[in-house]
């Protein structure tokens, strides 16, 4: 079902109807666990990123979403878990709550891949906020697992915050080169991954000026 949804249905909607351009997407994505990261402005972000996951890894790839937003109704929770293959984590920890980093660490150890939005929430349309340190914690615990940066441009216009209807305004999904860390600390990884996506955004702006 996930292969049909993302390799046929959503790829057609995003590519043909919306006009999303896929740039730098490689067929030889490293096999095994991967941490995909991207800027975050739209609920289409996770869907668009799932369309570039190798089909044999789709069922093993989980978008990380907010429990307080997507878990507040049965239909929304069911859709995220079954149609997006997401895992829901709480952004507010109680005394008895599982540490989200420990939970996600367990998924990586089990051979799963993750889609993370290091800003932590959808930010101001068209801009990127500072990354939180979650990606740094996870990548530092798994130095052999590649982090693949993806820059998403314009999807906030196709499904603006607070809207339910998708409109065809185009956009870009740009996949960067895998980043493999060894002895970098949490802050270094967090800074380097944010810089990688900022550089991709700047390169796109520069190319649009030519």
N, C-alpha and C positions, 0 to 999 in steps of 0.2 A: 504493500500500500504506500509506503514512504517513497519508494522509487517512482511510482506513478505520480504521486503528488508533486514531488520536487523536480524530477527529471523531465516530466512531460507537462503536467498541468501548470504549476507555478512558473516553470521556465518559459512556457509559452505566454502566460499572462504578463510576466515581467519583461520579457524580451520583445514580444510582438505587440501586445496591447499598450503597455506602459512606455516601452522604448528604452528600457534599461540597457546600457552598454556594458559588456563584460570585457575588462581589460587586464591583461597579464595573468589570466587564469590558466593554470598549467594542468595537464592531464597526469603528470607524474608527482602528485602530492605525496609526500612521504607516507608509506604504509604504516599502520599502527596508530597509537594515540597521538593526537595533535591538539594544540590549544589554538583555536582561531580567536582573534580579537578584532574589534572594530569600534569606530565611533558610533554614537547611538542618538538618533533623532526621530525614529518612526517604528511603529509596530511591524512594518515590512522588513526591517533590518534582519531579524533572525530568519525569516522566510527566505530572503534573498541569499543569505549565507548558506543555508541548507542546500540551495540549488547548485553550489559549487563543490560540495562534499562528494568524494567518489561514491558511486552507488553502492559498492559492497561495504561501505562504512556508514551509510546513512542510519541504520538501526543502532549503531554504536556511537552515534554523535548526539550530544545533548546540549541544547541551548539552555543557558542559566537565566531564569526569570524570577521576578519578585513574587513571593508568596502572598504578600499583603495586597497586591493588585490583581494577580491572576488566580488566586485561590479563594476569592471572595464570592464566587458563585459556582454551582456544580457544572454548568455548561462551559464556562470559561476555563475552569480547572481541567475538565475532561478534554477539551479541545487542545490545551497546551500540552498535556501529557501524552495524548494519543495521536494528534495530528501534527504537532510541532516537535514531538519527542523531547519536550523540555523537562527539566527538573526545577522544582520550585524551592527557593530558599528564602528564609526570613531575613529582612534587612534590619530587624530589631531583635536582639538576643535577650531572651529571658534566662533565668537561673538554670532552667532545666533543658534549654534548647541545645541542639547539636551545633557545634562550631561549623559554619558553612565551609570554611577552608578544609577542615578534616573530612567533611562529607565529599567535597569535590576531589580532594586528594585520593580518597578511596576509589572514586570512579576512574581516575587516571591509572591507579595501580591495577585496576581490573581490566585495563586495555581499552577504556572508553575515551572518546574525544570530547572536547568541550568547546562551546561557543560562548565567549565572554564579551561583555561590554564594560570595559574597565572604568568608564565614567560613573557607573552605578545606576544611572537613570537616564531617561531621555532629556537631553539638555535643550538649550536655546536653539531653535531651528537655524541650521547653517553654520553653527559654531561648535567648538569642541571644548569641553571642560577638562580639568585636570584628572588624570587617572588615579583611581584608588589603588591600594597596594596588593589587592588580591592576586592579580596576574604575577606580581613579583614573588609572592609567597609560593604560589603553585609551581612556577617555572624554576625557582631555586630548589624546590624539593625534587624536581624531576629534570635534572640537567640534560638528559638524553632526549627529551621530548621537544620537538620543534614548536615554536610559536610563530604562527602565520598571521601577519598584519593585513587587514583589509580596510580600505577606505571606501566609505559609502557616501556618495554625493547625490543630493537632490531627492532622496526618497521621502523626506519630510514634506515635499510639495505633493507627492502622489497620495500620501495618506497623512494629512496634517494631524497634529495632536488634538484630540477631542472630536475628530470626525470619524465616520464609519464607512464612507464611500471612497473608493479608490479612483483617482483621476489620472489621465495619461500625460504627465509632464516630463517624461524621460528621466535621465539620471545616469550615474556611473557606479559600477562596482569594480574596484581596482585591487588586485591581489598582489601583495609584495612578496619578496623572497623570504623563505623560512629563516627564522632567527633561532640559533642554538646557543644556549648559555652553559657555562661551565662553573666558574667560581665567582661570578658576579653576585652581589648581595641583593636583597629585596628592592632597595631604593634604586640601585643601578638598573635593574631589569625594568622596573616600573618606568623610569625616566627614558630608557632606550626604546622601549616599545611605544611610548607616547611620541617620541621624536620620530620614529619610523613612519607613523601614520601622519604626523604633521608634515613631514617631508613629501609624502605622497600627495597630500592635499595641495601643497605649494607647487609641486610639479604640474598638477592638473590645472591650477590657476595660471601658471606660466604658459602652458601649452594653449590655453584658451585665449591668451592675449596675442598669440602669433597669428 
